[in-house]
Amino acid sequence: MNLIKSRKRVADHGEVFTPAWMVDAMLDLVKEESERLDSRFLEPACGSGNFIVKVLRRKLAAVERKFGKSDFEKQHYALWALMCIYGIELLADNIAECRENMLESFASNLNLQQSDDFYRAAAYVLSQNLVHGDARTIRTNSGEPIVFAEWGYIGKGKFQRRDFRFDTLTGMSTHTEQGSLFAKHEIFTPIQTYPPMTVRELASAAVNEPLKETP
């Protein structure tokens, strides 16, 4: 791919894309984490998804190795793997392309059609996890505080969601030595907790709540 979209974007935003070989080399430095289903990755300047698409593909390969004999388990754990990947991007065209690239990788791995519940559920998850905003100010493009969903797979086809403000999460580093984006500490509480949701319910949410900040 072209590593520079335009010289003006480089000058205005410092936008230069990382080549695929370098992404692979960097992820190999944390190979076990990049393949662990529940490890959470946040790319604060995700562009069109060079890093996080590669992370997703590694996680999906791990899902295939562990759960490939059961379509039910494979699909649900693949969705959970997707749920554990986050991104923030300043430019509207990049975040739209990033969501598309992530969704395409997920759908092609599971042979999904746009009408499938898992496809629509994944689209909804990406609308929540990939944010059009500025990681420096920790605010969305519309000026609101960035909020991330902590997703958990609780088994039997159901997922649990809790929402946290990102500025609160970034303050956790002074209170814990755990390396998790959602490391637990008693002073940090979610701003919203949802009842357990099935894939069909997540798919319905995709219809009722369109993708955020899609240009």
N, CA, C and O of each residue as an XYZ file, in Angstrom:
860
protein
N       0.838     -1.200      0.000
C       0.000      0.000      0.000
C       0.869      1.245      0.000
O       2.036      1.199      0.389
N       0.283      2.382     -0.448
C       0.986      3.647     -0.398
C       1.057      4.107      1.051
O       0.031      4.195      1.726
N       2.255      4.400      1.533
C       2.426      4.765      2.943
C       2.050      6.213      3.216
O       1.956      6.618      4.375
N       1.833      7.006      2.155
C       1.463      8.408      2.300
C       0.272      8.698      1.391
O       0.346      8.471      0.183
N      -0.832      9.202      1.965
C      -2.000      9.545      1.154
C      -1.801     10.890      0.463
O      -2.156     11.055     -0.704
N      -1.230     11.849      1.189
C      -0.913     13.139      0.596
C       0.108     13.846      1.471
O       0.157     13.628      2.681
N       0.929     14.700      0.850
C       1.931     15.433      1.617
C       1.276     16.409      2.585
O       1.820     16.695      3.651
N       0.101     16.919      2.209
C      -0.608     17.827      3.112
C      -1.026     17.112      4.386
O      -0.925     17.678      5.475
N      -1.494     15.877      4.265
C      -1.894     15.118      5.456
C      -0.686     14.810      6.328
O      -0.790     14.783      7.554
N       0.454     14.579      5.700
C       1.678     14.369      6.475
C       2.020     15.634      7.246
O       2.353     15.579      8.430
N       1.935     16.781      6.566
C       2.272     18.056      7.202
C       1.279     18.425      8.289
O       1.667     18.912      9.351
N      -0.023     18.191      8.023
C      -1.061     18.610      8.974
C      -1.209     17.652     10.147
O      -1.473     18.073     11.273
N      -1.036     16.344      9.872
C      -1.362     15.352     10.899
C      -0.243     14.353     11.178
O      -0.396     13.480     12.033
N       0.874     14.470     10.473
C       1.952     13.492     10.652
C       1.550     12.096     10.218
O       2.020     11.106     10.778
N       0.677     12.013      9.216
C       0.118     10.721      8.818
C       1.061      9.967      7.878
O       1.227     10.351      6.720
N       1.664      8.916      8.371
C       2.455      7.993      7.562
C       2.116      6.586      8.037
O       2.199      6.304      9.233
N       1.736      5.697      7.119
C       1.285      4.359      7.484
C       2.468      3.405      7.647
O       3.460      3.500      6.924
N       2.352      2.501      8.588
C       3.396      1.525      8.867
C       3.305      0.364      7.891
O       2.224     -0.202      7.729
N       4.403     -0.016      7.230
C       4.351     -1.130      6.276
C       4.050     -2.450      6.966
O       4.340     -2.624      8.150
N       3.466     -3.378      6.218
C       3.006     -4.649      6.783
C       4.142     -5.446      7.414
O       3.956     -6.058      8.466
N       5.311     -5.447      6.787
C       6.414     -6.251      7.327
C       6.846     -5.736      8.690
O       7.240     -6.515      9.558
N       6.773     -4.417      8.876
C       7.157     -3.844     10.165
C       6.109     -4.151     11.229
O       6.448     -4.410     12.384
N       4.830     -4.120     10.839
C       3.759     -4.484     11.773
C       3.970     -5.912     12.267
O       3.894     -6.170     13.468
N       4.234     -6.841     11.348
C       4.455     -8.234     11.731
C       5.652     -8.369     12.668
O       5.596     -9.107     13.652
N       6.723     -7.661     12.362
C       7.926     -7.740     13.201
C       7.647     -7.223     14.601
O       8.127     -7.795     15.580
N       6.881     -6.152     14.709
C       6.562     -5.581     16.022
C       5.638     -6.507     16.803
O       5.818     -6.694     18.006
N       4.650     -7.088     16.127
C       3.735     -7.995     16.821
C       4.430     -9.288     17.234
O       4.046     -9.909     18.225
N       5.440     -9.691     16.489
C       6.197    -10.882     16.872
C       6.921    -10.684     18.205
O       7.228    -11.656     18.897
N       7.192     -9.433     18.563
C       7.830     -9.146     19.846
C       6.897     -9.449     21.012
O       7.348     -9.688     22.132
N       5.593     -9.438     20.741
C       4.593     -9.777     21.765
C       3.690    -10.883     21.210
O       2.465    -10.813     21.310
N       4.312    -11.886     20.634
C       3.591    -12.914     19.895
C       2.503    -13.585     20.728
O       1.372    -13.731     20.264
N       2.831    -13.993     21.949
C       1.846    -14.688     22.775
C       0.642    -13.799     23.068
O      -0.499    -14.258     23.018
N       0.893    -12.535     23.372
C      -0.212    -11.623     23.661
C      -1.048    -11.368     22.417
O      -2.272    -11.268     22.503
N      -0.402    -11.261     21.262
C      -1.144    -10.971     20.034
C      -2.027    -12.128     19.602
O      -2.923    -11.947     18.777
N      -1.787    -13.318     20.147
C      -2.582    -14.490     19.797
C      -3.526    -14.920     20.915
O      -4.322    -15.840     20.734
N      -3.443    -14.261     22.069
C      -4.314    -14.621     23.194
C      -5.670    -13.956     22.996
O      -5.747    -12.748     22.771
N      -6.727    -14.736     23.078
C      -8.054    -14.234     22.713
C      -8.490    -13.059     23.566
O      -9.077    -12.108     23.050
N      -8.213    -13.107     24.866
C      -8.723    -12.076     25.753
C      -7.735    -10.945     26.009
O      -8.011    -10.078     26.838
N      -6.593    -10.924     25.325
C      -5.679     -9.791     25.471
C      -6.279     -8.593     24.741
O      -6.803     -8.728     23.635
N      -6.198     -7.435     25.361
C      -6.844     -6.247     24.808
C      -5.791     -5.329     24.196
O      -4.798     -4.981     24.836
N      -6.026     -4.948     22.951
C      -5.124     -4.075     22.217
C      -5.826     -2.754     21.924
O      -6.964     -2.735     21.455
N      -5.136     -1.654     22.205
C      -5.629     -0.327     21.860
C      -4.595      0.357     20.984
O      -3.437      0.498     21.377
N      -5.011      0.786     19.790
C      -4.155      1.565     18.886
C      -4.665      3.005     18.906
O      -5.725      3.280     18.344
N      -3.934      3.936     19.543
C      -4.440      5.302     19.721
C      -4.414      6.157     18.461
O      -4.973      7.254     18.454
N      -3.779      5.677     17.396
C      -3.814      6.360     16.104
C      -3.908      5.266     15.050
O      -2.935      4.976     14.354
N      -5.090      4.660     14.938
C      -5.217      3.381     14.235
C      -5.241      3.510     12.724
O      -5.143      2.499     12.029
N      -5.369      4.733     12.184
C      -5.357      4.894     10.735
C      -6.411      4.035     10.075
O      -7.567      4.023     10.499
N      -6.017      3.316      9.038
C      -6.953      2.429      8.348
C      -6.898      1.006      8.882
O      -7.526      0.107      8.322
N      -6.142      0.795      9.973
C      -6.184     -0.491     10.656
C      -4.996     -1.398     10.427
O      -5.101     -2.600     10.672
N      -3.865     -0.878      9.966
C      -2.710     -1.735      9.678
C      -2.337     -2.647     10.837
O      -2.105     -3.841     10.646
N      -2.278     -2.080     12.047
C      -1.895     -2.876     13.216
C      -3.036     -3.775     13.676
O      -2.847     -4.979     13.850
N      -4.208     -3.203     13.872
C      -5.257     -3.976     14.535
C      -5.861     -5.036     13.622
O      -6.377     -6.040     14.114
N      -5.810     -4.839     12.302
C      -6.245     -5.913     11.405
C      -5.321     -7.113     11.555
O      -5.782     -8.254     11.577
N      -4.022     -6.861     11.659
C      -3.064     -7.952     11.863
C      -3.300     -8.649     13.203
O      -3.208     -9.873     13.290
N      -3.601     -7.878     14.242
C      -3.902     -8.470     15.551
C      -5.142     -9.354     15.445
O      -5.165    -10.471     15.961
N      -6.168     -8.843     14.772
C      -7.400     -9.618     14.620
C      -7.126    -10.934     13.899
O      -7.624    -11.980     14.314
N      -6.347    -10.893     12.835
C      -6.064    -12.109     12.087
C      -5.320    -13.126     12.937
O      -5.569    -14.326     12.821
N      -4.419    -12.671     13.784
C      -3.696    -13.591     14.668
C      -4.650    -14.212     15.683
O      -4.576    -15.409     15.960
N      -5.534    -13.407     16.227
C      -6.507    -13.922     17.190
C      -7.462    -14.920     16.530
O      -7.785    -15.955     17.112
N      -7.907    -14.603     15.324
C      -8.825    -15.503     14.628
C      -8.154    -16.830     14.277
O      -8.800    -17.877     14.285
N      -6.864    -16.783     13.971
C      -6.134    -18.028     13.730
C      -6.074    -18.868     14.995
O      -6.169    -20.094     14.941
N      -5.914    -18.197     16.144
C      -5.906    -18.906     17.424
C      -7.278    -19.505     17.720
O      -7.370    -20.610     18.253
N      -8.346    -18.782     17.376
C      -9.710    -19.305     17.546
C      -9.894    -20.572     16.720
O     -10.465    -21.554     17.195
N      -9.413    -20.545     15.496
C      -9.533    -21.705     14.615
C      -8.812    -22.909     15.207
O      -9.325    -24.026     15.155
N      -7.639    -22.690     15.761
C      -6.873    -23.797     16.344
C      -7.579    -24.391     17.559
O      -7.552    -25.604     17.766
N      -8.207    -23.540     18.355
C      -8.787    -23.995     19.621
C     -10.233    -24.470     19.477
O     -10.653    -25.408     20.155
N     -10.990    -23.820     18.594
C     -12.434    -24.077     18.551
C     -12.943    -24.414     17.154
O     -14.150    -24.395     16.916
N     -12.035    -24.720     16.230
C     -12.422    -24.934     14.845
C     -13.374    -26.087     14.612
O     -14.034    -26.132     13.574
N     -13.468    -27.029     15.552
C     -14.341    -28.190     15.360
C     -15.803    -27.895     15.704
O     -16.685    -28.702     15.412
N     -16.057    -26.751     16.318
C     -17.425    -26.390     16.700
C     -17.752    -25.026     16.114
O     -17.141    -24.026     16.491
N     -18.716    -24.977     15.191
C     -19.091    -23.701     14.597
C     -19.605    -22.723     15.651
O     -19.305    -21.530     15.599
N     -20.379    -23.233     16.603
C     -20.932    -22.367     17.652
C     -19.808    -21.722     18.456
O     -19.791    -20.504     18.633
N     -18.871    -22.533     18.941
C     -17.774    -21.995     19.743
C     -16.869    -21.095     18.907
O     -16.440    -20.039     19.370
N     -16.582    -21.509     17.691
C     -15.697    -20.718     16.834
C     -16.277    -19.332     16.585
O     -15.560    -18.337     16.700
N     -17.547    -19.249     16.249
C     -18.155    -17.963     15.943
C     -18.204    -17.051     17.165
O     -17.913    -15.859     17.066
N     -18.569    -17.609     18.310
C     -18.687    -16.778     19.510
C     -17.330    -16.329     20.030
O     -17.178    -15.183     20.453
N     -16.344    -17.215     20.002
C     -15.017    -16.801     20.458
C     -14.352    -15.862     19.455
O     -13.554    -15.010     19.847
N     -14.663    -16.003     18.182
C     -14.153    -15.061     17.186
C     -14.713    -13.660     17.444
O     -13.988    -12.671     17.342
N     -15.991    -13.579     17.773
C     -16.584    -12.284     18.081
C     -15.957    -11.690     19.333
O     -15.714    -10.485     19.394
N     -15.693    -12.532     20.336
C     -15.051    -12.036     21.549
C     -13.640    -11.532     21.250
O     -13.212    -10.522     21.811
N     -12.920    -12.221     20.379
C     -11.592    -11.758     19.986
C     -11.675    -10.367     19.364
O     -10.854     -9.499     19.657
N     -12.671    -10.163     18.505
C     -12.880     -8.848     17.913
C     -13.191     -7.809     18.984
O     -12.725     -6.672     18.911
N     -13.975     -8.203     19.970
C     -14.379     -7.282     21.025
C     -13.206     -6.760     21.855
O     -13.316     -5.725     22.513
N     -12.100     -7.471     21.821
C     -10.946     -7.109     22.647
C      -9.964     -6.199     21.911
O      -8.846     -5.994     22.383
N     -10.361     -5.654     20.770
C      -9.484     -4.785     19.985
C     -10.136     -3.405     19.881
O     -11.323     -3.284     19.578
N      -9.326     -2.357     20.143
C      -9.821     -0.986     20.208
C      -8.943     -0.061     19.368
O      -7.770     -0.345     19.123
N      -9.531      1.038     18.937
C      -8.762      2.017     18.192
C      -9.355      3.403     18.304
O     -10.556      3.565     18.516
N      -8.497      4.405     18.159
C      -8.904      5.806     18.090
C      -8.244      6.390     16.847
O      -7.073      6.119     16.582
N      -8.983      7.185     16.087
C      -8.408      7.793     14.882
C      -8.991      9.177     14.677
O     -10.195      9.394     14.816
N      -8.105     10.117     14.339
C      -8.491     11.514     14.209
C      -9.239     11.805     12.916
O     -10.156     12.626     12.908
N      -8.865     11.148     11.823
C      -9.395     11.487     10.497
C     -10.587     10.605     10.131
O     -10.538      9.384     10.281
N     -11.651     11.236      9.650
C     -12.917     10.543      9.411
C     -12.797      9.457      8.355
O     -13.353      8.372      8.524
N     -12.078      9.729      7.266
C     -11.980      8.713      6.220
C     -11.189      7.502      6.689
O     -11.477      6.371      6.295
N     -10.193      7.743      7.532
C      -9.403      6.630      8.060
C     -10.223      5.728      8.972
O     -10.146      4.504      8.858
N     -11.013      6.316      9.881
C     -11.754      5.480     10.831
C     -12.828      4.677     10.098
O     -13.114      3.539     10.471
N     -13.418      5.261      9.065
C     -14.407      4.513      8.265
C     -13.731      3.347      7.548
O     -14.264      2.238      7.509
N     -12.557      3.606      6.982
C     -11.822      2.549      6.289
C     -11.355      1.477      7.265
O     -11.355      0.289      6.941
N     -10.960      1.900      8.451
C     -10.517      0.944      9.469
C     -11.646     -0.002      9.853
O     -11.445     -1.214      9.929
N     -12.824      0.543     10.092
C     -13.971     -0.302     10.426
C     -14.283     -1.277      9.299
O     -14.575     -2.448      9.539
N     -14.219     -0.782      8.073
C     -14.483     -1.643      6.924
C     -13.461     -2.762      6.815
O     -13.818     -3.910      6.551
N     -12.192     -2.433      7.017
C     -11.132     -3.435      6.912
C     -11.253     -4.498      8.002
O     -11.061     -5.687      7.750
N     -11.572     -4.052      9.211
C     -11.736     -5.003     10.316
C     -12.938     -5.909     10.065
O     -12.862     -7.120     10.275
N     -14.039     -5.325      9.618
C     -15.251     -6.107      9.371
C     -15.035     -7.099      8.232
O     -15.501     -8.237      8.296
N     -14.337     -6.671      7.205
C     -14.066     -7.561      6.082
C     -13.208     -8.753      6.509
O     -13.462     -9.884      6.094
N     -12.192     -8.500      7.339
C     -11.337     -9.586      7.813
C     -12.129    -10.573      8.661
O     -11.975    -11.787      8.526
N     -12.977    -10.038      9.536
C     -13.798    -10.890     10.399
C     -14.780    -11.710      9.569
O     -14.906    -12.918      9.765
N     -15.468    -11.057      8.651
C     -16.496    -11.733      7.859
C     -15.900    -12.790      6.939
O     -16.465    -13.874      6.798
N     -14.773    -12.490      6.315
C     -14.169    -13.458      5.409
C     -13.665    -14.681      6.161
O     -13.709    -15.794      5.637
N     -13.187    -14.483      7.384
C     -12.714    -15.608      8.185
C     -13.845    -16.565      8.533
O     -13.642    -17.779      8.569
N     -15.036    -16.027      8.790
C     -16.179    -16.845      9.192
C     -17.153    -17.100      8.037
O     -18.207    -17.703      8.240
N     -16.810    -16.650      6.837
C     -17.677    -16.821      5.663
C     -19.067    -16.244      5.904
O     -20.076    -16.913      5.681
N     -19.106    -15.003      6.360
C     -20.367    -14.358      6.711
C     -20.894    -13.507      5.568
O     -20.134    -12.965      4.766
N     -22.223    -13.406      5.516
C     -22.906    -12.481      4.630
C     -23.389    -11.275      5.436
O     -23.505    -11.349      6.659
N     -23.669    -10.171      4.753
C     -24.095     -8.959      5.454
C     -25.386     -9.163      6.235
O     -25.637     -8.463      7.217
N     -26.203    -10.113      5.807
C     -27.477    -10.361      6.482
C     -27.332    -11.230      7.731
O     -28.284    -11.362      8.500
N     -26.161    -11.821      7.945
C     -25.953    -12.718      9.079
C     -25.887    -11.935     10.386
O     -25.362    -10.822     10.423
N     -26.420    -12.516     11.456
C     -26.394    -11.866     12.761
C     -24.964    -11.590     13.221
O     -24.693    -10.532     13.789
N     -24.054    -12.522     12.985
C     -22.678    -12.314     13.426
C     -22.027    -11.151     12.681
O     -21.224    -10.419     13.258
N     -22.363    -10.980     11.421
C     -21.834     -9.844     10.645
C     -22.330     -8.530     11.244
O     -21.548     -7.608     11.479
N     -23.638     -8.455     11.488
C     -24.221     -7.213     12.006
C     -23.784     -6.953     13.452
O     -23.609     -5.804     13.857
N     -23.611     -8.028     14.223
C     -23.105     -7.866     15.589
C     -21.679     -7.332     15.570
O     -21.330     -6.455     16.360
N     -20.859     -7.857     14.672
C     -19.480     -7.375     14.553
C     -19.448     -5.908     14.143
O     -18.637     -5.137     14.657
N     -20.330     -5.515     13.216
C     -20.401     -4.118     12.798
C     -20.735     -3.222     13.986
O     -20.177     -2.134     14.127
N     -21.647     -3.682     14.838
C     -22.003     -2.888     16.020
C     -20.826     -2.781     16.982
O     -20.541     -1.697     17.490
N     -20.148     -3.882     17.235
C     -18.983     -3.861     18.127
C     -17.931     -2.887     17.610
O     -17.361     -2.119     18.385
N     -17.674     -2.915     16.322
C     -16.668     -2.016     15.741
C     -17.092     -0.557     15.855
O     -16.246      0.323     16.008
N     -18.393     -0.295     15.781
C     -18.869      1.082     15.941
C     -18.608      1.603     17.345
O     -18.484      2.811     17.549
N     -18.523      0.701     18.311
C     -18.260      1.087     19.695
C     -16.761      1.100     20.010
O     -16.290      1.967     20.746
N     -16.019      0.150     19.458
C     -14.614     -0.028     19.808
C     -13.660      0.847     19.011
O     -12.571      1.162     19.490
N     -14.045      1.244     17.811
C     -13.189      2.070     16.954
C     -13.786      3.469     16.907
O     -14.834      3.691     16.302
N     -13.106      4.401     17.549
C     -13.671      5.717     17.842
C     -13.058      6.790     16.953
O     -11.840      6.846     16.783
N     -13.902      7.631     16.395
C     -13.448      8.821     15.679
C     -13.198      9.907     16.718
O     -14.136     10.523     17.224
N     -11.931     10.135     17.030
C     -11.604     11.101     18.063
C     -10.118     11.375     18.125
O      -9.370     11.027     17.211
N      -9.693     12.005     19.215
C      -8.303     12.423     19.397
C      -7.779     11.806     20.687
O      -8.257     12.126     21.775
N      -6.800     10.924     20.562
C      -6.250     10.259     21.744
C      -5.499     11.228     22.649
O      -5.319     10.948     23.834
N      -5.063     12.355     22.115
C      -4.345     13.333     22.938
C      -5.277     14.050     23.900
O      -4.925     14.282     25.057
N      -6.464     14.401     23.427
C      -7.432     15.093     24.268
C      -8.382     14.123     24.965
O      -9.107     14.509     25.882
N      -8.376     12.866     24.528
C      -9.250     11.807     25.036
C     -10.715     12.166     24.831
O     -11.564     11.911     25.684
N     -10.989     12.769     23.670
C     -12.357     13.158     23.329
C     -12.691     12.732     21.904
O     -11.815     12.599     21.049
N     -13.976     12.524     21.679
C     -14.444     12.148     20.352
C     -14.396     13.356     19.420
O     -14.090     14.472     19.839
N     -14.703     13.111     18.159
C     -14.721     14.186     17.186
C     -15.767     15.242     17.522
O     -15.620     16.403     17.138
N     -16.814     14.855     18.229
C     -17.856     15.802     18.614
C     -17.584     16.471     19.957
O     -18.401     17.256     20.439
N     -16.428     16.159     20.565
C     -16.043     16.821     21.805
C     -16.443     16.113     23.076
O     -16.177     16.609     24.171
N     -17.086     14.946     22.950
C     -17.499     14.191     24.130
C     -16.334     13.337     24.642
O     -15.455     12.972     23.862
N     -16.315     13.012     25.941
C     -15.289     12.103     26.448
C     -15.368     10.748     25.752
O     -16.460     10.225     25.529
N     -14.223     10.182     25.413
C     -14.205      8.865     24.789
C     -14.634      7.808     25.806
O     -14.152      7.788     26.938
N     -15.535      6.943     25.390
C     -16.016      5.842     26.230
C     -15.724      4.531     25.505
O     -16.005      4.392     24.315
N     -15.160      3.577     26.235
C     -14.903      2.262     25.670
C     -15.739      1.213     26.400
O     -15.992      1.314     27.600
N     -16.156      0.212     25.644
C     -16.903     -0.905     26.213
C     -15.948     -2.029     26.585
O     -15.118     -2.444     25.777
N     -16.071     -2.514     27.803
C     -15.387     -3.746     28.204
C     -16.357     -4.892     27.925
O     -17.413     -4.990     28.550
N     -15.989     -5.750     26.987
C     -16.830     -6.881     26.610
C     -16.294     -8.157     27.260
O     -15.082     -8.360     27.343
N     -17.179     -8.985     27.702
C     -16.788    -10.287     28.223
C     -17.702    -11.366     27.664
O     -18.905    -11.156     27.509
N     -17.127    -12.512     27.364
C     -17.945    -13.648     26.934
C     -18.214    -14.510     28.153
O     -17.289    -15.065     28.745
N     -19.485    -14.623     28.530
C     -19.835    -15.340     29.748
C     -20.336    -16.746     29.452
O     -20.800    -17.446     30.351
N     -20.241    -17.163     28.179
C     -20.592    -18.519     27.811
C     -22.035    -18.661     27.365
O     -22.858    -17.768     27.569
N     -22.327    -19.804     26.750
C     -23.672    -20.134     26.277
C     -24.226    -19.068     25.339
O     -25.428    -18.805     25.325
N     -23.336    -18.455     24.554
C     -23.775    -17.505     23.543
C     -24.119    -16.123     24.036
O     -24.774    -15.362     23.323
N     -23.690    -15.770     25.255
C     -24.038    -14.461     25.809
C     -22.785    -13.656     26.157
O     -21.767    -14.189     26.598
N     -22.915    -12.339     25.934
C     -21.823    -11.410     26.181
C     -22.245    -10.358     27.204
O     -23.406     -9.952     27.260
N     -21.277     -9.927     28.009
C     -21.518     -8.890     29.015
C     -20.777     -7.632     28.604
O     -19.630     -7.698     28.162
N     -21.423     -6.493     28.748
C     -20.807     -5.205     28.401
C     -20.869     -4.242     29.571
O     -21.902     -4.098     30.224
N     -19.727     -3.574     29.829
C     -19.660     -2.482     30.789
C     -18.897     -1.337     30.128
O     -17.863     -1.563     29.500
N     -19.400     -0.112     30.265
C     -18.775      1.049     29.637
C     -17.941      1.835     30.653
O     -18.361      2.055     31.789
N     -16.749      2.252     30.214
C     -15.844      3.054     31.028
C     -15.392      4.275     30.238
O     -15.186      4.194     29.027
N     -15.237      5.398     30.918
C     -14.617      6.549     30.285
C     -13.118      6.299     30.149
O     -12.471      5.810     31.075
N     -12.579      6.642     28.983
C     -11.174      6.381     28.710
C     -10.265      7.214     29.605
O      -9.201      6.742     30.005
N     -10.662      8.446     29.929
C      -9.807      9.247     30.801
C      -9.701      8.632     32.191
O      -8.684      8.792     32.866
N     -10.751      7.925     32.621
C     -10.677      7.210     33.893
C      -9.738      6.017     33.780
O      -8.940      5.763     34.681
N      -9.833      5.291     32.683
C      -8.982      4.122     32.493
C      -7.510      4.504     32.456
O      -6.670      3.783     32.994
N      -7.187      5.631     31.825
C      -5.785      6.034     31.741
C      -5.223      6.386     33.109
O      -4.010      6.326     33.309
N      -6.087      6.753     34.060
C      -5.627      7.058     35.410
C      -5.317      5.837     36.236
O      -4.768      5.958     37.331
N      -5.658      4.650     35.736
C      -5.431      3.428     36.492
C      -3.949      3.110     36.674
O      -3.581      2.378     37.593
N      -3.095      3.656     35.802
C      -1.677      3.316     35.877
C      -1.060      3.726     37.201
O      -0.048      3.160     37.613
N      -1.659      4.710     37.879
C      -1.123      5.143     39.161
C      -1.659      4.317     40.322
O      -1.236      4.491     41.465
N      -2.595      3.415     40.024
C      -3.229      2.639     41.082
C      -3.014      1.138     40.960
O      -3.356      0.389     41.876
N      -2.459      0.693     39.852
C      -2.283     -0.737     39.668
C      -1.062     -1.022     38.836
O      -0.661     -0.213     37.999
N      -0.477     -2.164     39.067
C       0.640     -2.608     38.262
C       0.202     -3.621     37.216
O       1.019     -4.111     36.437
N      -1.085     -3.932     37.201
C      -1.607     -4.847     36.196
C      -1.595     -4.164     34.844
O      -1.876     -2.969     34.747
N      -1.274     -4.907     33.808
C      -1.110     -4.322     32.497
C      -2.356     -4.332     31.641
O      -2.246     -4.280     30.416
N      -3.531     -4.395     32.229
C      -4.760     -4.493     31.455
C      -5.424     -3.139     31.310
O      -5.415     -2.323     32.232
N      -6.008     -2.908     30.122
C      -6.753     -1.680     29.894
C      -7.887     -1.539     30.897
O      -8.226     -0.425     31.297
N      -8.476     -2.657     31.306
C      -9.594     -2.637     32.236
C      -9.213     -3.267     33.580
O     -10.032     -3.931     34.214
N      -7.961     -3.053     34.008
C      -7.522     -3.593     35.296
C      -8.453     -3.094     36.401
O      -8.917     -1.954     36.372
N      -8.714     -3.958     37.366
C      -9.729     -3.648     38.362
C      -9.135     -2.879     39.548
O      -8.065     -3.222     40.050
N      -9.838     -1.850     39.979
C      -9.506     -1.129     41.190
C     -10.806     -0.567     41.733
O     -11.685     -0.174     40.966
N     -10.933     -0.526     43.052
C     -12.234     -0.220     43.626
C     -12.714      1.193     43.331
O     -13.918      1.445     43.380
N     -11.806      2.134     43.023
C     -12.277      3.503     42.793
C     -12.769      3.697     41.359
O     -13.323      4.747     41.035
N     -12.572      2.698     40.502
C     -12.986      2.817     39.116
C     -14.231      1.970     38.885
O     -14.202      0.748     39.035
N     -15.318      2.631     38.521
C     -16.569      1.928     38.303
C     -17.085      2.264     36.904
O     -16.844      3.365     36.408
N     -17.780      1.343     36.271
C     -18.319      1.617     34.928
C     -19.381      2.695     34.978
O     -20.078      2.850     35.982
N     -19.502      3.444     33.884
C     -20.558      4.451     33.812
C     -21.877      3.831     33.398
O     -22.936      4.432     33.579
N     -21.817      2.627     32.841
C     -23.036      1.905     32.492
C     -22.742      0.418     32.388
O     -21.707      0.015     31.857
N     -23.651     -0.388     32.892
C     -23.567     -1.841     32.789
C     -24.817     -2.342     32.090
O     -25.925     -1.901     32.395
N     -24.643     -3.250     31.162
C     -25.746     -3.757     30.346
C     -26.096     -5.183     30.765
O     -25.238     -5.902     31.276
N     -27.321     -5.591     30.560
C     -27.667     -7.002     30.782
C     -26.962     -7.870     29.757
O     -26.601     -7.378     28.688
N     -26.755     -9.145     30.049
C     -26.129    -10.044     29.063
C     -26.875     -9.997     27.731
O     -28.103     -9.923     27.696
N     -26.116    -10.041     26.641
C     -26.691     -9.907     25.312
C     -26.275    -11.075     24.425
O     -25.133    -11.530     24.485
N     -27.193    -11.551     23.612
C     -26.902    -12.577     22.623
C     -26.403    -11.904     21.340
O     -26.468    -10.682     21.202
N     -25.912    -12.709     20.417
C     -25.477    -12.179     19.128
C     -26.643    -11.523     18.403
O     -26.471    -10.472     17.786
N     -27.806    -12.115     18.466
C     -28.973    -11.533     17.798
C     -29.315    -10.170     18.386
O     -29.686     -9.253     17.653
N     -29.193    -10.031     19.697
C     -29.462     -8.738     20.331
C     -28.415     -7.705     19.942
O     -28.741     -6.536     19.738
N     -27.163     -8.125     19.838
C     -26.123     -7.217     19.360
C     -26.381     -6.812     17.916
O     -26.183     -5.653     17.551
N     -26.820     -7.755     17.099
C     -27.139     -7.456     15.707
C     -28.288     -6.456     15.618
O     -28.274     -5.566     14.767
N     -29.267     -6.597     16.484
C     -30.389     -5.659     16.509
C     -29.926     -4.269     16.919
O     -30.444     -3.266     16.428
N     -28.950     -4.210     17.821
C     -28.402     -2.917     18.233
C     -27.732     -2.223     17.057
O     -27.754     -0.996     16.965
N     -27.135     -2.999     16.159
C     -26.492     -2.423     14.977
C     -27.519     -1.742     14.088
O     -27.214     -0.736     13.449
N     -28.726     -2.275     14.041
C     -29.787     -1.672     13.232
C     -30.324     -0.421     13.908
O     -30.575      0.588     13.249
N     -30.499     -0.487     15.218
C     -31.110      0.614     15.958
C     -30.146      1.754     16.240
O     -30.572      2.887     16.465
N     -28.824      1.458     16.229
C     -27.842      2.491     16.501
C     -26.794      2.460     15.403
O     -25.907      1.608     15.446
N     -26.857      3.354     14.416
C     -25.926      3.314     13.292
C     -24.499      3.604     13.737
O     -24.277      4.124     14.831
N     -23.534      3.267     12.889
C     -22.128      3.469     13.188
C     -21.846      4.906     13.583
O     -22.335      5.838     12.944
N     -21.054      5.089     14.642
C     -20.703      6.426     15.096
C     -19.777      7.123     14.099
O     -18.874      6.510     13.530
N     -20.017      8.372     13.913
C     -19.097      9.259     13.182
C     -18.761      8.755     11.775
O     -17.703      9.089     11.242
N     -19.636      7.964     11.173
C     -19.366      7.523      9.807
C     -19.568      8.701      8.857
O     -20.642      9.303      8.839
N     -18.545      9.036      8.067
C     -18.689     10.203      7.196
C     -19.659      9.931      6.050
O     -19.897     10.810      5.221
